[in-house]
Structure formats: C-alpha cells, structure tokens
Amino acid sequence: MVRANGAVSLRELARVVQTSEVTVRRDVRALEAEGLLDRRHGGAVLPGGFTRESGFPQKSLSATAEKTAIADLAASLVEEGEAIVVGAGTTTQELARRLARVPGLTVVTNSLLVAQALAHANRVEVVMTGGTLRGSNYALVGSGAEQSLQGLRVSRAFLSGSGLTAERGLSTSNMLSASVDRALVQAAAEVVVLADHTKLGTDTMFQTVPTDVITRLVTDEPPTHDDRAATELQALADQGVQITVAGSGAGSAGGDGVPTGRQPRRDVPLPGQRRTRGTGTPLRTATGSLTPDQPPAERAVRVADLRRR
C-alpha cells in the first residue's frame, strides 16, 4: 500500500489488514528498521526523506474519513457572501462539496475538481484561473494561472498540500503546484490549511506556505498515544497557528454532511495586515487550550493530557 500510494495512515493499514493500530505500529517499526519505509506521524511513507507525490486515484482513497471530518469543520468557517480562494487537492474537493449551500459565495480556484463540485450550485459564483492543465491532480498551473491571480483580494484561502511541519510550514512535491499555491496565498487576508494527521511532520520539496503566514490549521484527531503528532501540533500553536481539531466536539456534521454549528472565528485582517506574533495562539482541544505563557508545570500536564488522547 505504501508503494502504491506513497503514504498511508496507521488507521487505514489497521482497517485493511483487520488488526489493531498497536499491532500495525509495531510492524511498521520493524519495516522501518529494515529500510523498507519511513514512519511519519500516524502513518508511513516511502523511504528517502522527501516523499514523492501520489496521483489523484491514490490520494482520493487515502484518509477518506479524516478528510470528510476536516471538510465539515472547514466549511463552517465560511460566511454568506464571502469571497475565498480554494486550492487543488482531494481535501479541498471535499470542502467544495459542502460549500454549495452557502448563498452569495464567490470561489476562485485553479482546481477543476473544486469547480466541478460547485458547478450546479446556483447561489455560488465560481471563478477559474487560467493556466495549463496538470492532469495528475486536475489543477491549472503555470504563468497563466499565476498572472490571473494578480490584483485579486479575498478574505480567506483554503489550501492543502503534501506535508506540514512547524519548521517549514506547508509544502508540496511539485514545483508548478507550489508556485500557484503561493499566488493563492498572496491573494488572501487569511490562510487556512487543511491537513490530516498523516501529513503532520512530513516535509516535501517545495515550500508553499511558511508557518508564520498560516492563520489556522484544520486537522483531525491524531491516533491515540501519538506523541509526535501532539508535539508537532503544539509547535505549530507556539508559532501562532490556531489549531482546530475535527472530532473535538465542535462543528459536528448533520446527517446530510452539512455542518450544524459554526466555529469561533478570528477577525479577518485588513489587506496587508499581519498577525501579532510572540504570545502564541492557543491549541484548542477537548482538554483545554495550551498557550506559551502558561506555568511550566501546568503546561506539562496539558501536553501530557493531549498525548494521552
């Protein structure tokens, strides 16, 4: 599965082989010792440091439940009458399916999959960039796509990628895709990254969004006892990224997949305005909020609680 997909989550492996995540984690550790794969937060990737990019068929089958939960929560952040940009990816495609009922919404995208998901949404205006079609992920890339974004200003950008670390931020394996994603970021006052737990701690070749530019991360609940995922999330929070975890009780979805509640929002900054750094942004979970200025003893207890979840 790792050879076919490039990356796979422990949850997916456990489901396929019909065993527990504890057993899968032990087997993955043994395979890593033999040099057959590399462990990542909550999953495994091909060996070699920087992961290769999987094609759309493989991505669409990876971490499907996690992507659905993330998309439900991310959709609750979008306001009526808002203008947003949405990048390419299978997670953003799931988000687009949930935006069809938001009246007065304008979506600018370079993704054919996002545009297709919104094609019959009468109350949503879809604006496609120019560019050259990249068939592996059905995205428009190149100078045409980047030039069509010049002079654009929207409230939020929703992006996904191949990896996310506190050190480098969001990254991807393709240079052309990275360049367009940077142009999407430049057009937005706020940047929301959608990344499931398998991408936490994974670093790929081309940086798209530096950590200090990311406003919010929407992710899923990491596997139980995954200390590395908890550490990565805390490192991101320490650098000012607001963390929203799907499955923590907020923004749950109704039976039709449409979020029933709204998440607390940050005020959208004015164009050119930057967020204040230095104090850090709380990591919001069911166990409370973690902030850099907490007493060391209290902070250690909160981190331990998060790791046990």
N, C-alpha and C positions, 0 to 999 in steps of 0.2 A: 504493500500500500504506500509506503514512503517513497519507493522508487517511482511509482506511477503518479503520485500527487505532489511530490516534492516536500510535503509536510503533512502531518496527521496528528490529531489530538488523542490524548490518552482515552478520553471518553469514547471516541469513535472506534479506537482499537478494541477497547473492552466490549463494546457493543457487537462488533463484527465477530470476535473470537468467543463471545459469550462467557466472559470471565470478569473478575473484579479489576478495578483500576490499580489496586495494590499489587496484584499479580502481574498486570501489564507493566507497571512501573519497574518492577524487579527484572522483567525480561528485557525491557528497553535499556536498563542499566547494563545488563550483560552484553547486549548487542553493541552498545557504545564502547565497551571495553575491547570488543573485537574490531573496532573501527568501521562497523557497518552503517552506523548512523550517529547523529549528534542529538543529545537531549536538549530540549528547549522547555520554556515554562509551559507545563501542561501538555507536552507533546514531543514529537521527534521530527527531525528534518534530515535530509541527505547530508553526509559528511562534507566538510570543506569550508566551514566558516560562513560564507555568504551563500544563502540559499538561491537556487535558480527559480525562475518564475514558472508557475504551473499554468496550464491552459484553462480556458473557461470551463470546459466539462469537468475537470478535476476540482476547480475552485467551487463550482456550484454544488458539489456533493460533500464538501468539507465543512464541518462545524455548522450544519444547517440549523439545528435548534438554537445554537448560540446567536447566529446571525438574525434569526427571527426575533429573539428577545431584544437584541440590540436595536433592530429596526423599529420595533414597537415603541421603545423608550425614546429613541431619537425623534420619531415623528411627533411625539408630544411636545417637543421643543419649538415646533414651527407654528407661527401665528397666522391668523387670517390676514390676507392682503400683503403678506411679506414677499420680498424678492430674495431668492437664495441661489447659490450655485451648488451643483451636485456633481461630484467626480465619478469616474468609472469604477466598477467593481461589483462583485456579487452582493456585498452587504449594502451598498448604496442602491442597488437594484431593488432589494427588499424594502429599503426605505421609501423609494419612489412609489411602490405599490400602495403604501399606506398614506401617501400624500394626495392621492386622487380626490379625497373628500374635503380638502382644505380650500374653502372658497377664496377667490381673489388672489391665489398664489401664482407667482411667476418663478419658473425654474429655468435657469441657464445651465446647460450641460454639454459635455463633449461625448457623452455615452449614448450609443444607440439603444442599449438595454433600458436605461433610465427613460429615454424619450418614448420607447415602446410601451413601458409600463404606464405612462401618463397620456398616451395617445388619445384615449377615449374619455379623459377627464374634462368635461365641458367647462368646469369652473377654474381650470388651471391653464395658464399660458406657458407653453414650452418654447424656449429659445435655444436652438442648436448653434454650436460654434461651427466655424469652417474647419478645414484641415484634411488630412489624409487618413483613410480608414486603416486602423490596425486590427487585423482580423482575429488575433488571439484573444482579445478582450472587448471587441466591438466598440472601440473608442476612436475618436478623431484626434490626431496628434499632428505635430509639426508646426511650422511657422504660421500656417493659415489659422490653426486653432488658437495659437498664442496671440496673434495680431487681432483676432476678432474679440478678444477679451480686454484689449486696451481701452481705457476710458470708462470701463464698467465699474459700478459700485453697488454692492448689495449688502444686506445685513449679515448673512452667515454663509459660510462654505462648509459643506459636509463632504468629508474625504475619507477614504480608506487606503490601505497600502499593503505591502508585503511584510513589514516589520515595524516595531515601535520600541524604542529604548529611551530612557531618561537622558542618556548622554547625547544622542544624535537626533532624537525625535522620530518622525515618521519617514520611512524610506521605501523604495521600490527597486525592483531588479532591472527595470527598463529605463534607459536614458530619455527617450522621447516622452514616455508617460510622466516621468518626473518633471520634465520641463513644463508640460501643460499644467500639472498639478500646482506648480509654483505660481503660474499665471492665475489660476483659480484663487489661490490664497491671497494674491495681491489685490484681487477684486473685492474681497470681503472684509468687513469690520471685525468679524468674529470667526474663529476656525474651530469646528467640531470634528474630531477624529472618531471614526467608528472602527473598533478593532477588537476581535475576540481574543480570549486569553492565550491562544496558541501563538499569537503574534507578539506578545509581550516578551521583551528580551531578545527578539530576533532582529538582527541588523543586516540589511542588504545594501547593494552597491551605491544607490543614488539617493541622497537625502532630498526629501520633498518639503517637509515642514519642520523647522527647528523647534525644539521643545519650548523655547520662550515665546513662540508665536501661537502655540496651541492653547486655546481658551478652555476647551472641555474635551475630555475623553469619555465616550460611552462604550462600556465593555460589559462582559458577562462575569458571572461569579467564577473565580478560579477554582480548580479542583481542591478538595479537602487536603490540608497539610502541604500545600504547595507554597513553601516558604519563599521561593524565588519570585513567584508572581506577586506575593504580598509585598516583598521588598521593592520590586520594580514599580508597583503602583504607588507606594509611599514615596519613592524617589521622584516620581512624576509630580505628586502632590506637593512635595517640598519645593519644587521649581515653579509652583504657581498654577499648575494644571488642575482644573476642577474635575474630579472623578465621579462619574455616575455609573453605578453598577446595576445592571439588569438582574432582577431576581431579588433585590434587596427590599422589595415590598412597595416601592413607589412606581407609579406609571404602569400598572399591570394592564394587560390587554384583555378586552372583552372577547366574547365568543367569535366575533367576526374578524378578529385580528386588529381592530382599531383600538388605540389606547383609550381607556376610560377616564384617565386622570391626566393632569398637567404637572410637569416637573417644575420646581422652583427655577427661575431664570436669572441670569446675570443681565444687567442693563447692557444693551448693545452700545459699544463705544462709538463716538463720532469718528468719521473718516480721519485717519492719521493719528488717532489717539492710541496710546499703548497702555497696557495694564501695568499697575504698580507691582513691582517685584520686591522681594526681601522678606515679607512675612509669611509667604506660602499660602496656599489655598487648602481648606480642609478636605480630607478624603472622606466622603460621605458613604457610610455603610450602615448596616443594621446595628452595629455595635457602637456607633457614635462617630465623631469627627476627630481626625488627627491633624494637629497643627504643629509647626516647628517650634512655637514658643511655649508648649506645654512643659511642665516639670519633667526631668528625665525619667523619674520613677513611674509617673502616670503614663508617660509616652511609651515606655517599655511594656507596660501592661496592655495598653491599647494595641500595639503592634502584635503582641503575643495573642491577643484575642482574635485579631484579624487572621493570623496564620492558622489558628485552630479551626477556622470556619471551613 
